[in-house]
Amino acid sequence: MFWLKKSLDLPSADTALPGRAEALPTADVHFVNRHALKGPYPAGFETAVFALGCFWGAERKFWQQEGVWVTAVGYVAGLTPNPTYEEVCSGMTGHTEAVLVVFDPKVVSYEALLKLFFEAHDPTQGMRQGNDVGTQYRSGIYATSPAQREAAEVAKAAYEPLLKARGYGPVTTEIVDLGPFYFAEGYHQQYLAKNPNGYCGLGGTGVSCPIGVGVAAQ
């Protein structure tokens, strides 16, 4: 089966799988808090997107954060429209597994979410996270505004010397503007709430950095 092949090289537009025009079926509401996955979201709330390895464990980190309204898992930063999980795992779509985070900036700042992101995984591993190997496990921050992109670059610059001091390599987190976010299939949404003993796959570095406050100014 083609999706069992593991490639550490991203495909080109000529080699990427063709995908499909229609969106994949997914869940309507969050399994934990019953908020609508695709909105509409409350006025004044903001959206952030992160990739930090297997999205099952990554999503749980964020839905447990105070101030987060809803989370969803999906595929970003690739070439294939509306890819399936198997296609993403083949390495032939270019996507990484990501988490969409809708949050109230009056309760939790974007900087606090960046802190959670950097401390929940090892951002120095390139096309893998722990035992999970492949392009879909790469670390990434996908900015929804110029302010988010600037904050992400500042956070990366703050963590990198601390990680190097602990013997880690350079931070490989990609920081780019968000393109299409393709919601993953329904069974992936809030997977660890449905399967509490399921696989997580995340492991942090133990490095902490005071890049932002946990609660935004009221």
C-alpha positions as CSV (number, residue, x, y, z in Angstrom):
1,M,0.0,0.0,0.0
2,F,1.5,3.4,-1.1
3,W,0.8,5.1,2.3
4,L,3.1,2.8,4.1
5,K,6.1,4.3,2.4
6,K,7.9,6.9,4.6
7,S,9.5,9.8,2.8
8,L,11.4,12.7,4.4
9,D,11.2,14.8,1.3
10,L,8.3,17.0,0.5
11,P,6.6,16.4,-2.9
12,S,6.6,18.9,-5.7
13,A,3.5,20.2,-7.4
14,D,4.2,17.6,-10.2
15,T,4.5,14.6,-7.9
16,A,1.8,15.4,-5.2
17,L,-1.3,13.4,-5.2
18,P,-4.3,15.0,-7.0
19,G,-6.8,15.0,-4.1
20,R,-10.4,15.9,-4.6
21,A,-12.7,18.9,-4.9
22,E,-15.1,17.9,-2.1
23,A,-14.3,18.3,1.6
24,L,-14.0,15.1,3.7
25,P,-16.9,14.4,6.1
26,T,-16.0,15.3,9.7
27,A,-17.6,15.9,13.1
28,D,-20.0,18.8,13.5
29,V,-19.2,19.5,17.2
30,H,-16.4,19.1,19.6
31,F,-16.7,15.8,21.5
32,V,-15.7,17.4,24.8
33,N,-17.4,20.8,24.9
34,R,-20.0,20.4,22.1
35,H,-19.0,23.7,20.4
36,A,-19.3,23.8,16.6
37,L,-16.0,22.7,15.0
38,K,-16.4,24.9,11.9
39,G,-18.1,27.8,13.6
40,P,-19.5,30.3,13.6
41,Y,-17.2,31.3,16.5
42,P,-17.9,34.0,19.0
43,A,-17.2,37.6,18.0
44,G,-13.7,38.8,19.0
45,F,-12.3,35.3,19.2
46,E,-9.1,34.5,17.3
47,T,-7.7,31.5,15.5
48,A,-4.3,29.9,15.7
49,V,-2.9,26.8,14.0
50,F,0.0,24.6,15.2
51,A,1.7,21.4,14.2
52,L,3.7,19.4,16.8
53,G,3.6,15.8,15.9
54,C,0.7,13.4,16.0
55,F,-2.4,15.6,16.2
56,W,-4.2,13.3,18.6
57,G,-2.0,14.3,21.5
58,A,-1.4,17.8,20.2
59,E,-5.1,18.6,20.2
60,R,-5.6,17.5,23.8
61,K,-2.9,19.9,24.9
62,F,-4.8,22.8,23.5
63,W,-8.4,21.9,24.4
64,Q,-7.3,21.7,28.0
65,Q,-6.1,25.2,28.0
66,E,-8.3,27.8,29.7
67,G,-9.6,30.4,27.2
68,V,-9.7,27.9,24.2
69,W,-13.2,27.8,22.8
70,V,-12.8,24.9,20.4
71,T,-10.1,22.8,18.7
72,A,-10.0,20.6,15.6
73,V,-7.4,18.5,13.8
74,G,-6.6,18.7,10.2
75,Y,-4.0,19.0,7.5
76,V,-2.1,22.1,6.5
77,A,0.9,23.4,4.4
78,G,0.5,20.8,1.7
79,L,-0.4,20.7,-2.0
80,T,-3.2,18.1,-2.3
81,P,-6.7,19.5,-1.9
82,N,-8.9,17.7,0.7
83,P,-6.4,14.9,1.4
84,T,-7.3,11.7,3.4
85,Y,-5.4,10.6,6.4
86,E,-3.8,7.8,4.4
87,E,-2.7,10.1,1.7
88,V,-1.1,12.5,4.2
89,C,0.7,9.6,5.8
90,S,2.1,8.6,2.4
91,G,4.2,11.8,2.4
92,M,2.8,12.5,-1.1
93,T,0.5,15.5,-0.2
94,G,3.0,17.7,1.6
95,H,0.8,18.3,4.6
96,T,1.5,18.2,8.2
97,E,-0.9,17.1,11.0
98,A,-2.2,20.3,12.6
99,V,-4.5,21.6,15.3
100,L,-6.9,24.5,14.8
101,V,-7.3,26.5,18.0
102,V,-10.1,29.1,18.5
103,F,-9.4,31.1,21.6
104,D,-10.6,34.2,23.5
105,P,-7.7,36.6,23.6
106,K,-9.2,38.3,26.7
107,V,-8.5,35.0,28.6
108,V,-5.5,33.5,27.0
109,S,-2.9,35.3,24.9
110,Y,-1.4,34.1,21.6
111,E,2.0,34.2,23.4
112,A,0.7,31.8,26.0
113,L,-0.3,29.4,23.2
114,L,3.1,29.7,21.7
115,K,4.6,28.8,25.0
116,L,2.4,25.7,25.2
117,F,3.4,24.8,21.7
118,F,7.1,25.0,22.2
119,E,7.0,23.2,25.6
120,A,4.7,20.4,24.5
121,H,7.1,18.8,21.9
122,D,10.7,18.8,20.7
123,P,10.8,21.5,18.0
124,T,14.3,20.4,16.8
125,Q,13.6,17.1,15.2
126,G,12.8,18.0,11.6
127,M,10.6,15.5,9.8
128,R,9.7,13.6,12.9
129,Q,8.5,13.7,16.4
130,G,9.8,11.0,18.7
131,N,9.1,7.6,17.2
132,D,6.8,9.2,14.6
133,V,8.7,9.7,11.3
134,G,7.5,11.4,8.2
135,T,6.8,14.8,6.8
136,Q,3.3,14.9,8.4
137,Y,5.0,15.1,11.8
138,R,7.1,18.2,11.2
139,S,6.8,21.1,13.6
140,G,5.0,24.2,12.4
141,I,3.3,27.5,13.2
142,Y,0.8,28.8,10.7
143,A,0.1,32.4,11.2
144,T,-3.3,34.0,10.6
145,S,-2.0,37.5,10.9
146,P,1.3,39.5,10.6
147,A,1.2,39.9,14.4
148,Q,1.0,36.2,14.9
149,R,3.9,35.6,12.6
150,E,6.0,38.2,14.3
151,A,5.2,36.7,17.7
152,A,6.1,33.2,16.5
153,E,9.5,34.4,15.2
154,V,10.2,36.1,18.5
155,A,9.2,32.9,20.4
156,K,11.4,30.7,18.2
157,A,14.3,33.0,18.7
158,A,13.8,32.9,22.5
159,Y,13.6,29.1,22.7
160,E,16.5,28.2,20.4
161,P,19.4,29.3,22.6
162,L,17.9,27.6,25.6
163,L,17.5,24.4,23.7
164,K,21.0,24.6,22.3
165,A,22.3,25.0,25.9
166,R,20.6,21.7,26.7
167,G,22.3,19.9,23.8
168,Y,19.5,20.2,21.3
169,G,20.0,21.2,17.7
170,P,18.5,24.1,15.8
171,V,14.8,24.7,16.0
172,T,13.3,23.3,12.8
173,T,9.8,24.7,13.3
174,E,8.5,26.2,10.1
175,I,6.7,29.5,10.4
176,V,4.6,30.5,7.5
177,D,1.2,32.1,6.8
178,L,-1.7,29.8,7.0
179,G,-3.0,28.4,3.8
180,P,-6.0,26.1,3.5
181,F,-6.9,24.1,6.6
182,Y,-8.5,20.8,5.7
183,F,-10.5,19.3,8.6
184,A,-9.5,15.7,9.2
185,E,-12.0,12.8,9.2
186,G,-14.4,12.6,12.1
187,Y,-12.8,9.8,14.0
188,H,-9.6,11.8,14.4
189,Q,-11.4,14.7,16.1
190,Q,-10.8,14.7,19.9
191,Y,-9.4,11.2,19.5
192,L,-8.0,11.0,23.0
193,A,-11.3,12.0,24.6
194,K,-13.0,9.1,22.8
195,N,-10.0,6.8,23.5
196,P,-8.4,7.9,26.8
197,N,-5.8,5.2,26.6
198,G,-4.9,5.9,23.0
199,Y,-1.6,6.9,21.6
200,C,-0.3,10.4,22.3
201,G,3.2,10.5,20.9
202,L,4.2,13.9,22.4
203,G,7.3,14.5,24.5
204,G,8.6,17.9,25.5
205,T,12.2,18.9,26.1
206,G,11.8,20.3,29.6
207,V,12.9,23.7,28.5
208,S,10.7,26.6,29.7
209,C,10.9,30.2,28.6
210,P,8.9,33.3,29.9
211,I,7.9,34.5,26.5
212,G,4.4,35.7,27.5
213,V,1.9,35.7,30.2
214,G,-0.6,33.0,30.6
215,V,-3.6,35.3,30.9
216,A,-4.1,38.3,28.6
217,A,-4.7,41.8,29.9
218,Q,-8.3,42.2,30.8
